[in-house]
């Protein structure tokens, strides 16, 4: 069998979470996956910052709580290091409105704590092995996560989530493309991916299902001046 980075590289992970039992449980789960090694455990992002420069982990899995300001600052500081780790945000909050701000600051993934271990490991591997650095994943609400059995097949990127919201607002493909400065064909491709991942066949079905699952809110749809990144 050919040797590839995915099969030969061991991914080093630093965990930052103030719930000791959750953190230790997560460490045990990650240790059961080949090619993943937990190199440190700390109770918060400040301690993670202290260790990142020393351990130089490939990935930091960081708990984020409200308010997000300290986490944002820590994320910026981590990404500014000479050898910055990929950062995966884990939180109890299923509000997609927080996603864009964290992604724009350099987070590689945003997952809710109800996500499966398979989704987390998929996010870790995608963060490290995606050569373009754009394999961003977003933890979907619990009901949708429970429907997914194949890794990240039903996980949307931040861009797909953004386009879904704009489509739910009634914008045409041409309008979305103009607003986001994308080719119209790119918008069509993203929407096709959204439909496939959500198991729907139209904009109206996608918007209705996203609302039902509280993935987007009616306020975000009706207020065109409220972008996805604002909670």
Secondary structure as the mmCIF struct_conf table of DSSP 4:
data_model
#
loop_
_struct_conf.conf_type_id
_struct_conf.id
_struct_conf.beg_label_comp_id
_struct_conf.beg_label_asym_id
_struct_conf.beg_label_seq_id
_struct_conf.end_label_comp_id
_struct_conf.end_label_asym_id
_struct_conf.end_label_seq_id
HELX_RH_AL_P HELX_RH_AL_P1 UNK A 5 UNK A 8
HELX_LH_PP_P HELX_LH_PP_P1 UNK A 9 UNK A 10
STRN STRN1 UNK A 11 UNK A 16
BEND BEND1 UNK A 18 UNK A 18
HELX_RH_AL_P HELX_RH_AL_P2 UNK A 20 UNK A 31
TURN_TY1_P TURN_TY1_P1 UNK A 32 UNK A 32
BEND BEND2 UNK A 33 UNK A 33
TURN_TY1_P TURN_TY1_P2 UNK A 34 UNK A 35
STRN STRN2 UNK A 36 UNK A 42
BEND BEND3 UNK A 43 UNK A 44
HELX_RH_AL_P HELX_RH_AL_P3 UNK A 45 UNK A 55
BEND BEND4 UNK A 58 UNK A 58
STRN STRN3 UNK A 59 UNK A 63
BEND BEND5 UNK A 66 UNK A 67
HELX_RH_AL_P HELX_RH_AL_P4 UNK A 69 UNK A 79
TURN_TY1_P TURN_TY1_P3 UNK A 80 UNK A 80
BEND BEND6 UNK A 81 UNK A 81
TURN_TY1_P TURN_TY1_P4 UNK A 82 UNK A 83
HELX_LH_PP_P HELX_LH_PP_P2 UNK A 84 UNK A 85
STRN STRN4 UNK A 86 UNK A 91
BEND BEND7 UNK A 92 UNK A 92
HELX_RH_3T_P HELX_RH_3T_P1 UNK A 96 UNK A 98
HELX_RH_AL_P HELX_RH_AL_P5 UNK A 99 UNK A 104
TURN_TY1_P TURN_TY1_P5 UNK A 105 UNK A 106
BEND BEND8 UNK A 108 UNK A 108
STRN STRN5 UNK A 109 UNK A 112
TURN_TY1_P TURN_TY1_P6 UNK A 113 UNK A 114
BEND BEND9 UNK A 115 UNK A 115
HELX_RH_AL_P HELX_RH_AL_P6 UNK A 117 UNK A 129
TURN_TY1_P TURN_TY1_P7 UNK A 131 UNK A 132
BEND BEND10 UNK A 133 UNK A 133
STRN STRN6 UNK A 137 UNK A 138
HELX_LH_PP_P HELX_LH_PP_P3 UNK A 139 UNK A 141
HELX_RH_AL_P HELX_RH_AL_P7 UNK A 142 UNK A 147
BEND BEND11 UNK A 150 UNK A 150
TURN_TY1_P TURN_TY1_P8 UNK A 151 UNK A 154
HELX_LH_PP_P HELX_LH_PP_P4 UNK A 155 UNK A 157
HELX_RH_AL_P HELX_RH_AL_P8 UNK A 158 UNK A 168
TURN_TY1_P TURN_TY1_P9 UNK A 169 UNK A 170
HELX_RH_AL_P HELX_RH_AL_P9 UNK A 173 UNK A 180
TURN_TY1_P TURN_TY1_P10 UNK A 181 UNK A 181
HELX_RH_AL_P HELX_RH_AL_P10 UNK A 184 UNK A 198
TURN_TY1_P TURN_TY1_P11 UNK A 199 UNK A 199
BEND BEND12 UNK A 201 UNK A 202
HELX_RH_AL_P HELX_RH_AL_P11 UNK A 203 UNK A 212
TURN_TY1_P TURN_TY1_P12 UNK A 213 UNK A 214
BEND BEND13 UNK A 215 UNK A 216
HELX_RH_AL_P HELX_RH_AL_P12 UNK A 218 UNK A 222
TURN_TY1_P TURN_TY1_P13 UNK A 224 UNK A 225
BEND BEND14 UNK A 226 UNK A 226
TURN_TY1_P TURN_TY1_P14 UNK A 228 UNK A 229
#
